[in-house]
Amino acid sequence: MPSVVAEPEELVIETPQPWTGGPGGGGPQHPGHDDHGGGGGGGDEPDDRYTPGLSLLGMSFMLVSSTTLFVVLAMVYLARSRSPKFWQPVEVPHLLWLSTTIILASSCAMEKARRAIRVQQVKLYTRWLWATLLLGLSFLGSQLLALRQLTLQGLFLSHNPHSSMFFVITGVHAVHLLAGLAMLLYMVVRVILQPSVAYKHFRRQQARSAVVALYWHGLDGIWLAMFAFLLLLR
């Protein structure tokens, strides 16, 4: 009777693959039930979930504090004007009318830039940002020329209380405007150096433009109020 020899079974040992991925790593991730595969690229917040609510709230608080500062200056100006000692009325320089026109135009340009980025017109957005920046610089230039008109009349910072308050109010507003110009310059440079960022993360760019526009419009409103105040108390 022939004998049957059983062939030995082959033992297969699977070597586990090394874990190279992770939530913040750069390799393949282990697919879970809610995972669709793909590599990890970083922990940035998705652009479609980005909202400017907190930034707008912070900028609103900043504008409230700035407005309070100017209200205090106006109250000091009004209280001091009721004391005739050493008080000499100062005629408002005519160039301040030009300054007011320029800052109104810059506010319109900033609004057009904000609306352009909402519809992803990045080139038009960049042009209006440039226009706002140049108009802001022109406003500062006209302010300096207006103050120069006062100095040519012999009116300086320490000449009399009226001219002192005039210099202080315009100077403090100019400092606030410089902060706004720095924001605009950052946004313009960022778009020029990395134009793809405005397309890829246009919601973030839209949020930044909304915050800067709020600040710029706030400065515009403050200047209009202070200019009217200076005109009424000549």
C-alpha positions in Angstrom: 0.0 0.0 0.0 1.5 3.3 -1.1 2.3 5.8 1.6 1.0 9.5 1.4 3.6 12.1 2.4 2.0 15.5 3.4 3.7 18.6 2.1 4.8 21.0 4.9 2.7 24.2 5.1 4.4 27.4 4.4 4.4 29.9 7.2 4.0 33.5 5.9 4.9 36.3 8.4 3.6 39.8 7.4 6.0 42.6 8.4 4.1 45.6 9.8 4.5 48.8 7.8 6.1 51.7 9.6 3.8 54.5 10.7 4.9 57.6 8.8 1.8 59.7 8.8 -0.1 61.7 11.4 -2.4 64.6 11.8 0.4 67.1 11.3 3.0 64.9 9.6 4.0 64.7 6.0 3.2 61.1 4.9 0.2 58.9 4.4 -2.3 58.7 7.2 -4.1 55.7 8.6 -7.6 55.9 7.0 -10.3 55.9 9.6 -14.0 55.8 9.2 -14.3 59.5 8.6 -11.0 59.9 6.7 -10.8 60.1 2.9 -7.1 59.4 2.7 -4.3 61.8 1.7 -1.3 63.2 3.5 -1.1 65.6 6.3 -0.2 69.1 5.3 -0.3 71.2 8.5 -2.7 72.4 11.1 -4.0 75.6 9.4 -7.6 76.3 9.7 -9.5 75.6 6.5 -10.1 78.8 4.5 -13.9 78.2 4.1 -14.3 78.1 7.9 -12.4 81.3 8.6 -14.5 84.2 9.9 -13.4 87.7 10.8 -15.7 88.0 13.8 -13.1 88.2 16.5 -10.8 90.5 14.5 -13.7 92.9 13.8 -14.6 92.9 17.5 -11.1 93.7 18.5 -10.9 96.5 15.9 -14.3 97.9 17.2 -12.9 98.1 20.7 -9.8 99.9 19.3 -12.0 102.4 17.5 -14.0 103.0 20.7 -10.9 103.8 22.6 -9.6 106.1 19.9 -12.9 107.9 19.7 -12.9 108.3 23.5 -9.5 109.9 23.2 -10.7 112.5 20.7 -13.8 113.2 22.7 -11.6 114.0 25.7 -9.5 116.3 23.5 -12.6 118.0 22.3 -13.9 118.5 25.9 -10.5 120.0 26.9 -10.5 122.2 23.9 -14.1 123.4 24.6 -13.4 124.0 28.3 -10.2 125.9 27.6 -11.9 128.1 24.9 -14.2 129.5 27.5 -11.3 131.0 29.4 -10.2 134.2 27.6 -6.8 134.3 29.3 -4.1 133.8 26.7 -6.7 132.6 24.2 -6.3 133.8 20.6 -8.7 132.4 18.0 -6.9 130.7 15.1 -8.3 130.7 11.6 -8.7 127.2 10.2 -6.3 126.8 7.3 -8.0 126.4 3.9 -5.9 123.4 3.1 -7.8 121.4 5.7 -10.8 121.5 3.3 -8.5 119.7 0.8 -7.5 117.2 3.4 -11.1 116.4 4.2 -11.8 115.8 0.5 -8.8 113.6 0.2 -9.7 111.4 3.2 -13.3 111.0 1.9 -11.9 109.9 -1.4 -9.6 107.4 0.3 -12.5 106.0 2.2 -14.4 105.4 -1.1 -11.3 103.7 -2.5 -11.0 101.4 0.5 -14.6 100.4 0.2 -14.1 99.6 -3.5 -11.1 97.4 -2.6 -13.1 95.6 0.0 -15.9 94.9 -2.5 -13.4 93.8 -5.2 -11.9 91.1 -3.0 -15.4 89.8 -2.2 -15.8 88.8 -5.8 -12.2 87.6 -6.1 -11.1 90.4 -8.4 -7.5 90.4 -7.0 -6.0 92.8 -9.6 -8.8 95.4 -9.1 -8.4 94.9 -5.3 -4.7 95.6 -5.5 -5.2 98.8 -7.5 -7.8 100.2 -5.1 -5.5 99.3 -2.1 -2.7 101.3 -3.9 -5.2 104.2 -4.4 -6.2 104.2 -0.7 -2.5 104.1 0.3 -1.6 107.0 -1.9 -4.6 109.1 -0.9 -3.7 108.5 2.8 -0.2 109.8 2.1 -1.6 112.8 0.3 -3.9 113.5 3.3 -0.8 113.6 5.6 1.0 115.8 3.1 -1.9 118.3 3.0 -2.0 118.2 6.8 1.6 119.2 7.1 1.1 122.0 4.6 -1.8 123.3 6.6 0.2 123.3 9.8 3.0 125.1 7.9 0.5 127.8 7.1 0.0 128.3 10.8 3.7 128.5 11.5 4.0 131.1 8.7 1.5 133.2 10.6 3.6 132.9 13.7 1.4 130.3 15.4 3.3 127.4 16.9 2.5 124.5 19.3 3.3 126.7 22.4 2.0 130.0 21.0 -1.4 130.0 22.7 -3.9 127.4 23.9 -5.9 127.5 20.7 -3.0 126.8 18.4 -1.7 124.2 20.8 -5.0 122.2 20.8 -5.1 122.6 17.0 -1.7 121.0 16.6 -2.5 118.3 19.2 -5.8 117.2 17.5 -4.3 117.0 14.0 -1.1 115.4 15.3 -2.9 112.6 17.2 -5.1 111.9 14.2 -2.1 111.7 12.0 -0.5 109.1 14.3 -3.6 107.0 14.1 -3.6 107.3 10.3 0.0 106.1 10.1 -1.1 102.9 11.8 -3.7 102.5 9.1 -1.2 103.2 6.4 1.1 100.5 7.9 -1.8 98.0 7.6 -2.5 99.0 4.0 1.2 98.6 3.1 1.3 95.2 4.6 -1.7 94.0 2.6 -0.4 95.5 -0.6 3.1 93.9 -0.2 1.6 90.6 0.7 -0.6 90.5 -2.5 2.3 91.6 -4.7 4.8 89.1 -3.3 2.3 86.2 -3.1 -0.6 86.8 -5.5 -1.6 83.2 -5.3 -2.4 83.6 -1.6 -5.2 86.0 -2.4 -6.8 83.4 -4.6 -6.2 80.4 -2.4 -7.1 82.0 0.9 -9.3 84.8 -0.4 -11.6 84.5 2.6 -8.8 85.4 4.9 -7.8 88.3 2.6 -11.5 89.3 2.6 -11.5 89.3 6.4 -8.3 91.3 6.6 -9.7 93.9 4.2 -12.9 94.1 6.2 -10.9 94.8 9.4 -8.7 97.5 7.8 -11.7 99.1 6.1 -13.5 99.3 9.5 -10.5 101.1 10.9 -10.1 103.4 7.9 -13.7 104.4 7.9 -13.6 105.0 11.6 -10.6 107.4 11.2 -12.5 109.1 8.4 -15.5 109.6 10.7 -13.4 110.9 13.5 -11.7 113.4 11.3 -15.0 114.7 9.9 -16.3 115.2 13.4 -13.1 116.9 14.6 -12.9 119.2 11.5 -16.5 120.3 12.1 -15.7 120.9 15.7 -12.7 123.1 14.8 -14.9 125.1 12.3 -17.7 125.7 14.9 -15.3 126.9 17.6 -13.2 129.3 15.5 
